[in-house]
Amino acid sequence: MSDRVHFDPAAMETRAFYRVLNSVVVPRPIAWVCTRSAEGVVNLAPHSFYTVACVDPPVVQFTSVGRKDSLRNVEATGEFTVSLTPEPLFEQINATGTDFPAGISEAEECGVRLEPSERVAVPRVAESPVSVECTLHSTVRLGDSTVVFGRVRLISAWDSVVRDGRPRVEQLRPLARLGGNEWSTVGEVREIPRIPYTNWAEDPAIGEQVRGG
């Protein structure tokens, strides 16, 4: 076994520990969040602290590190969309993370085409194969960050990426964030069924195989 290096948040500068934390919580899905300000300016930004928060009711969450435009706009209008970040749009996705002033539309500056959503007034990314339309459920402030919870009102997906009743990852080709400036593609996709305990209890060979016996 290798020796371990310890990273103690109490003994490190916040930014230095943030880089370590980002390097170990990987890969992270990216929420390409589109919002609209009270003045009508559309904002588009990638957020890599993103996941499902609840199934019933369906709720997704993303975290704004600091008070960014996405957070201010969601608080002002109560709506946002999350578009999946597909591999072909890699450079545009990264560019929308530029710290443009609040009155500038990242989508326009970076050449990202938007289109109207179905259930909310905020647009979605036209060239993204999946979009999640949300209304604001709630927010939770944690230190320097705010977790935004969105009630899912509709998920729309291109017909070409749906098979057997769900969008398929090999068609979606999503990007993920790693540490530093590193990004990732899906790569090899492996499938394995979950083992019911009744099977485990009835067949000792299953446990032996898992343990490498």
C-alpha positions as CSV (number, residue, x, y, z in Angstrom):
1,M,0.0,0.0,0.0
2,S,1.2,3.5,-0.8
3,D,1.8,6.1,1.9
4,R,-0.9,8.8,2.2
5,V,-0.6,12.6,1.9
6,H,-3.0,14.5,4.2
7,F,-4.9,17.6,3.2
8,D,-6.3,19.3,6.2
9,P,-8.8,22.2,5.5
10,A,-8.1,23.7,8.9
11,A,-4.4,24.0,8.0
12,M,-4.7,25.1,4.3
13,E,-5.7,28.2,2.5
14,T,-9.3,28.0,1.2
15,R,-8.3,28.2,-2.4
16,A,-5.7,25.5,-2.1
17,F,-8.1,23.1,-0.4
18,Y,-10.7,23.9,-3.0
19,R,-8.3,22.7,-5.7
20,V,-7.7,19.5,-3.8
21,L,-11.4,18.9,-3.3
22,N,-12.2,19.4,-7.0
23,S,-9.5,16.9,-7.8
24,V,-11.0,14.1,-5.7
25,V,-14.7,14.6,-6.3
26,V,-14.5,13.4,-9.9
27,P,-15.9,13.1,-12.4
28,R,-18.6,15.8,-11.9
29,P,-21.5,16.3,-14.3
30,I,-21.9,19.8,-15.6
31,A,-25.1,21.9,-15.4
32,W,-25.1,24.3,-18.3
33,V,-27.5,26.8,-16.5
34,C,-29.4,29.3,-18.5
35,T,-31.2,32.1,-16.7
36,R,-32.7,35.5,-17.5
37,S,-32.2,38.6,-15.4
38,A,-35.0,40.9,-14.3
39,E,-33.9,43.2,-17.1
40,G,-34.2,40.5,-19.7
41,V,-30.5,39.7,-20.2
42,V,-29.9,35.9,-20.8
43,N,-27.0,34.3,-18.9
44,L,-25.5,31.0,-19.7
45,A,-22.9,29.4,-17.4
46,P,-21.4,26.0,-16.6
47,H,-21.7,24.8,-13.0
48,S,-19.9,21.5,-12.1
49,F,-21.4,21.2,-8.6
50,Y,-24.6,19.6,-10.0
51,T,-26.7,16.5,-9.2
52,V,-30.2,15.1,-8.6
53,A,-31.5,16.1,-5.2
54,C,-34.9,14.3,-5.1
55,V,-36.9,12.0,-7.2
56,D,-40.4,12.6,-5.8
57,P,-40.9,15.4,-6.4
58,P,-38.2,15.6,-9.1
59,V,-35.6,18.2,-8.0
60,V,-32.1,18.9,-9.3
61,Q,-29.5,21.1,-7.6
62,F,-26.5,23.2,-8.6
63,T,-24.2,25.2,-6.4
64,S,-23.2,28.8,-7.1
65,V,-19.7,29.4,-5.6
66,G,-20.2,33.0,-4.6
67,R,-23.0,35.2,-5.8
68,K,-22.9,34.7,-9.6
69,D,-25.3,35.9,-12.2
70,S,-27.0,32.5,-12.4
71,L,-27.9,32.7,-8.7
72,R,-29.1,36.3,-8.9
73,N,-31.2,35.7,-12.0
74,V,-32.9,32.6,-10.5
75,E,-33.7,34.5,-7.3
76,A,-35.1,37.4,-9.5
77,T,-37.2,35.3,-11.9
78,G,-37.7,31.9,-10.3
79,E,-36.8,29.9,-13.4
80,F,-33.8,28.3,-15.1
81,T,-32.9,25.5,-17.6
82,V,-30.1,23.0,-17.4
83,S,-28.8,21.8,-20.7
84,L,-26.5,18.8,-21.0
85,T,-23.0,19.6,-22.0
86,P,-22.2,17.5,-25.1
87,E,-18.7,16.8,-26.3
88,P,-19.0,18.6,-29.7
89,L,-19.6,21.9,-27.8
90,F,-16.5,21.6,-25.6
91,E,-14.9,24.9,-26.4
92,Q,-18.2,26.9,-26.2
93,I,-19.1,25.3,-22.9
94,N,-15.7,26.3,-21.5
95,A,-15.9,29.8,-22.9
96,T,-19.3,30.5,-21.3
97,G,-17.5,30.2,-18.0
98,T,-15.6,33.4,-18.8
99,D,-16.4,36.2,-16.3
100,F,-18.3,38.4,-18.7
101,P,-20.0,41.5,-17.1
102,A,-23.6,41.0,-16.0
103,G,-25.1,42.9,-18.9
104,I,-23.4,40.7,-21.6
105,S,-25.0,37.5,-22.9
106,E,-22.5,34.6,-22.9
107,A,-24.5,32.7,-25.5
108,E,-24.2,35.5,-28.0
109,E,-20.5,36.1,-27.2
110,C,-19.6,32.4,-27.6
111,G,-21.9,31.6,-30.5
112,V,-24.2,29.3,-28.6
113,R,-27.6,29.1,-30.2
114,L,-30.6,29.2,-27.9
115,E,-34.2,28.2,-28.5
116,P,-37.5,28.6,-26.5
117,S,-38.3,26.1,-23.8
118,E,-41.6,24.4,-23.4
119,R,-42.6,25.2,-19.8
120,V,-40.5,28.1,-18.6
121,A,-39.6,31.5,-20.1
122,V,-35.9,30.9,-20.0
123,P,-34.4,29.4,-23.2
124,R,-32.4,26.2,-23.6
125,V,-29.4,25.4,-25.6
126,A,-30.6,24.3,-29.1
127,E,-27.6,22.1,-29.8
128,S,-27.8,20.2,-26.5
129,P,-29.5,16.8,-26.8
130,V,-31.2,17.1,-23.4
131,S,-32.7,20.0,-21.4
132,V,-34.2,20.2,-18.0
133,E,-36.7,22.9,-17.4
134,C,-37.0,24.1,-13.7
135,T,-38.7,26.5,-11.4
136,L,-37.0,27.5,-8.2
137,H,-37.8,25.3,-5.3
138,S,-35.5,26.8,-2.7
139,T,-32.0,27.8,-1.9
140,V,-29.6,27.0,0.9
141,R,-26.7,29.2,1.9
142,L,-23.5,27.3,2.9
143,G,-20.6,29.6,3.8
144,D,-19.5,31.3,0.6
145,S,-21.8,29.2,-1.6
146,T,-25.5,28.8,-2.3
147,V,-27.2,25.6,-3.3
148,V,-30.0,26.1,-5.8
149,F,-32.8,23.5,-5.9
150,G,-34.9,23.4,-9.0
151,R,-38.3,21.6,-9.3
152,V,-38.2,19.8,-12.6
153,R,-41.1,20.7,-14.8
154,L,-40.0,19.0,-18.0
155,I,-37.1,17.1,-19.5
156,S,-36.9,17.3,-23.3
157,A,-34.6,15.1,-25.3
158,W,-33.8,14.6,-29.0
159,D,-35.7,11.6,-30.4
160,S,-32.3,10.3,-31.7
161,V,-30.8,9.9,-28.3
162,V,-33.7,8.0,-26.7
163,R,-33.8,4.2,-26.6
164,D,-35.8,1.8,-24.5
165,G,-37.6,4.8,-22.9
166,R,-34.6,6.8,-21.7
167,P,-31.8,8.9,-23.1
168,R,-28.7,6.8,-23.7
169,V,-25.3,8.0,-22.6
170,E,-23.5,6.8,-25.7
171,Q,-25.7,9.1,-27.8
172,L,-25.5,12.0,-25.3
173,R,-21.7,12.1,-25.2
174,P,-21.7,14.3,-22.0
175,L,-18.6,16.1,-20.8
176,A,-17.6,16.0,-17.1
177,R,-15.3,18.2,-15.0
178,L,-12.2,16.9,-13.2
179,G,-9.5,18.8,-11.2
180,G,-7.9,22.0,-12.4
181,N,-8.5,22.7,-16.0
182,E,-9.1,19.0,-16.8
183,W,-12.3,17.7,-18.4
184,S,-13.4,14.2,-19.3
185,T,-15.5,12.3,-21.8
186,V,-17.5,9.2,-20.8
187,G,-15.0,6.7,-22.3
188,E,-15.8,3.1,-21.8
189,V,-19.3,2.4,-20.6
190,R,-19.7,-0.7,-18.4
191,E,-23.0,-2.3,-17.3
192,I,-23.5,-4.5,-14.2
193,P,-26.8,-5.4,-12.5
194,R,-27.3,-4.8,-8.8
195,I,-27.3,-8.0,-6.7
196,P,-30.5,-8.7,-4.7
197,Y,-29.7,-9.9,-1.2
198,T,-31.9,-13.0,-1.7
199,N,-29.6,-14.1,-4.5
200,W,-26.5,-13.2,-2.4
201,A,-27.9,-15.3,0.6
202,E,-28.9,-18.3,-1.5
203,D,-25.7,-18.5,-3.6
204,P,-22.4,-18.3,-1.6
205,A,-20.4,-18.3,-4.9
206,I,-21.6,-14.7,-5.5
207,G,-19.8,-13.4,-2.4
208,E,-16.8,-15.5,-3.1
209,Q,-16.5,-14.0,-6.6
210,V,-16.9,-10.4,-5.4
211,R,-14.3,-10.9,-2.7
212,G,-11.9,-12.4,-5.3
213,G,-12.0,-15.9,-3.8
